[in-house]
């Protein structure tokens, strides 16, 4: 099982089917908070709805297309990070979310700092991309704190329930590491 210790408080771990209830509870408890930015929230109505999603995540890992990991803070599931690989370009795209009560503690920033090093060193990625909704200022702060460059705006880049959201595209290249 994949488990990665970021520091004494934070670890990243691969989710298995036995985590379906725990993941659902995280989503359900944060439904209003997450729904602002994530289209799939309304599709998760029970722990059973997580079973095919977890299978997809594990299949994605097995086929080397990327991975999704839980973020644990002091042992508690507080968020997730998803990574998708584009091997032909040695590129990875990262997405993330965190519970409302865990915001502002640097958990995502700290997790991504370690994960980005892994993506460059272990997976030999050259480019890492993060896209954030133009109205999600908290999310934008994460790639900005990590030294990502703002490339531009992907106009109407995401349809969210009943409207389009512009996405801000950020990137970080291997040769920009300090």
N, C-alpha and C positions, 0 to 999 in steps of 0.2 A: 504494500500500500504506500502511495506517495504521501510523504509528510515532510514539510520543510519548516524548520524553526527559523523565524526571522529575528527574534530577540526573546528575552525572558517572558514577555507578555503576549507576543503575536506568533502564531504559526499558521501555515497554509496546509490544507490537507485535501486529498482527493476524496470526493464523496462517493459512497456506495449506496446500494438500495436500502440498507438498514437506516440510513440517514433521512429517508423521505419525510417522516413526520417532523423531524427537527427543522428541515429546510422549509417545509410548508408553514410551520409555526413562525419562522422568521419572516416569511413573506406576508402571512396573514396579519401578524402584529404590526407590520409596517406598510400595509396595503395602500393607505392614502399617501404616505410619504413616497413610496416607490412608483405609484401609478402616474405621478406627474411626469415621469421621464421614461418609463418602461412599458411597452405595449403588451407584454405577455402576462402582466400581473393578474388581469381579470380572468385569464385562462386557468389559473391555479386555484381551484375551489376546494381541494381536499389533498391529503397526503397521497392518495392514490394517483392524483394528477401528476405527481412528481416522478412516478415510476418510469414512464417512457422518456421523460426528460433526462433522468439520471442515466438510463440506458444510452441515450443519444450522446451524453457527455463521455461515457466510458467507451463507446464506439469511436467517437472522435479522437480520443486518446489512443486507442488501439490502432487506428488507421493513420496516426501521426499527423492529423490535421489541426491539432491544438489540444487544449485541456481547460477544464473548469475546476477551480479549487475553492474550498471554503476558507474563510478567514476566521480564525478563532482568536479571541482576545481574552486572556486569562481563562482559557478553556471553553468560553461561551462562543457559539456561532453568532457572528455579528455582520457578516457580509460575504460577498463572493467576488472572485476575479475570473474572467474568461479570457483565454488567449486563442487566437486563430492564426495558423501559419499559412503563409504564401511562400512555399519553398522555392519556386522559380526565381523569386526576387529577394530571397533571404529576408523576408519581412514578416512582422507579426503585428496583429491588431489586438489591442487590449480594451476590455470593457470591465466595469466594476459597479458594485453598489454596496451600500452600508446601511445598517439600521439607523433610524433617527436618533436614538439615544447614544449611539457610538460616534456620531459626527463630531468633528472638531478636536479629535484626540490624536490626529496624525496617523491613524491606523492604516488607511489606504496608502498614503504617501510613503510611509515606512515599508509597507508590504511591497509596493511597486518598486521602490528603490532596490530592494534585494532581488525581486523577480526580474527586473530589467538586466541586472548583472548576470543572472542565470541565462537569460535569453541571448545575451551577447556571447557569453563564455561557453556555456554548455550546448546551446543550440546553434551557435554561429550565425545569429541573425545580424543583419546590417542595418535594418530600419525597423523602428517600432512606432506604431501610430495609435493615437487615441482620438476619438471623436466625442465631443460633448455638445449637448443642446446649447444653443446660443443664449438661452435664458437661464441655464443652470450654472450660475456663477460659482457655487461651491465646487462643483465638479471641475470646472475650468481651472480652479486654483491648483488642483493636483498636478497636471502636466506642467503648469507654469512654475510651480515650486521645484519640480524635478528637472528643469532646464530644457523642456521640450520647446521647439519653435512653432509658433503659430503660422500655419501655411495659408490659411484662408477659410472661407465659409462655403460649405456645401449647401447651397440654397435649397430649401424644401427637401432636405436630405432624409427626413424621417416622417412618416405619417403616424401620428399619435392619436388614436381614437377618433377624433373628429376634426383634426387640423394638422397642418404640416409644421414641422419644426426645422429651422435652419440648424446645421451642425457646424461647429468649429473644428477644424482638422489641425491636430498637432502632430509633430514628428520629432523623433530623436534618432540620430545616426550613431553608429558604432564609433566613428572617429571624433565624436563630440564628447566622449567620456572624459572625465578629468582624472 
